[in-house]
Amino acid sequence: MWHCVKGGYPMEIKNSQIPAVHSETEVSKIVTAIRAVPGVIQITGDRTTKIFIVEWKDPATWDDIKHTVEHVGYTLQDSEGY
């Protein structure tokens, strides 16, 4: 997880893999769900690599993002090494 300041506000960035993603429809479903979390600034997802990059600030937390992904039926894997 990276910490940085953007526009004067501290934020965090993390990438994580979701191995169960196989289609653009699934990517879109996950991106839409994460984007709805208050505090999420940006989310991108790639069907080929299955890597999602999330930027957020308060009030969002990584746990909020993980729970949101789980709520739509997927699991985030640890991003170390991605």
C-alpha positions as CSV (number, residue, x, y, z in Angstrom):
1,M,0.0,0.0,0.0
2,W,1.3,3.4,-0.9
3,H,0.6,6.7,1.0
4,C,0.7,10.0,-0.8
5,V,-0.8,13.5,-0.9
6,K,-2.9,14.6,-3.8
7,G,-4.5,18.0,-3.9
8,G,-3.3,18.6,-0.3
9,Y,-5.2,15.6,1.1
10,P,-3.5,12.4,2.2
11,M,-4.7,9.3,0.3
12,E,-3.7,5.7,-0.1
13,I,-3.2,3.6,-3.2
14,K,-3.2,-0.2,-3.4
15,N,-3.3,-2.8,-6.1
16,S,-4.8,-6.2,-5.6
17,Q,-5.6,-9.2,-7.8
18,I,-9.1,-10.8,-8.2
19,P,-8.3,-14.1,-9.8
20,A,-12.0,-15.0,-10.3
21,V,-12.5,-12.2,-12.9
22,H,-12.9,-13.5,-16.4
23,S,-15.0,-10.9,-18.3
24,E,-15.3,-7.1,-18.8
25,T,-18.8,-7.4,-17.2
26,E,-17.3,-8.7,-14.0
27,V,-14.7,-6.0,-14.0
28,S,-17.4,-3.4,-14.5
29,K,-19.5,-4.8,-11.7
30,I,-16.5,-4.7,-9.3
31,V,-15.4,-1.2,-10.4
32,T,-18.9,0.2,-10.0
33,A,-19.3,-1.3,-6.5
34,I,-15.9,0.1,-5.3
35,R,-16.5,3.5,-6.9
36,A,-19.7,3.7,-4.7
37,V,-17.6,3.5,-1.5
38,P,-17.4,7.0,0.1
39,G,-13.8,8.2,-0.1
40,V,-12.8,6.2,-3.2
41,I,-11.1,8.6,-5.6
42,Q,-10.3,6.3,-8.5
43,I,-10.5,2.6,-9.4
44,T,-9.2,0.8,-12.4
45,G,-9.5,-2.9,-13.2
46,D,-7.8,-5.1,-15.9
47,R,-9.5,-8.3,-17.1
48,T,-6.3,-9.7,-18.5
49,T,-4.1,-9.2,-15.4
50,K,-7.0,-9.3,-13.0
51,I,-5.4,-6.4,-11.1
52,F,-7.4,-3.6,-9.6
53,I,-5.8,-0.4,-8.5
54,V,-7.7,1.7,-5.9
55,E,-7.0,5.2,-4.7
56,W,-8.9,6.4,-1.6
57,K,-8.9,8.8,1.3
58,D,-11.0,9.1,4.5
59,P,-13.6,8.0,5.2
60,A,-12.9,4.9,3.1
61,T,-10.6,2.2,4.5
62,W,-9.1,-0.9,2.8
63,D,-11.4,-3.0,4.9
64,D,-14.4,-1.1,3.4
65,I,-13.1,-1.8,-0.1
66,K,-12.5,-5.5,0.7
67,H,-16.0,-6.0,2.2
68,T,-17.5,-4.3,-0.9
69,V,-15.8,-6.7,-3.2
70,E,-16.8,-9.6,-1.1
71,H,-20.4,-8.3,-1.1
72,V,-20.5,-8.6,-4.9
73,G,-19.1,-12.1,-4.8
74,Y,-15.3,-11.8,-5.2
75,T,-12.1,-11.9,-3.1
76,L,-9.1,-9.6,-3.2
77,Q,-5.7,-11.3,-3.0
78,D,-2.7,-9.8,-1.4
79,S,-1.0,-7.4,-3.9
80,E,2.6,-8.0,-2.8
81,G,4.7,-8.4,-5.9
82,Y,2.2,-7.1,-8.4
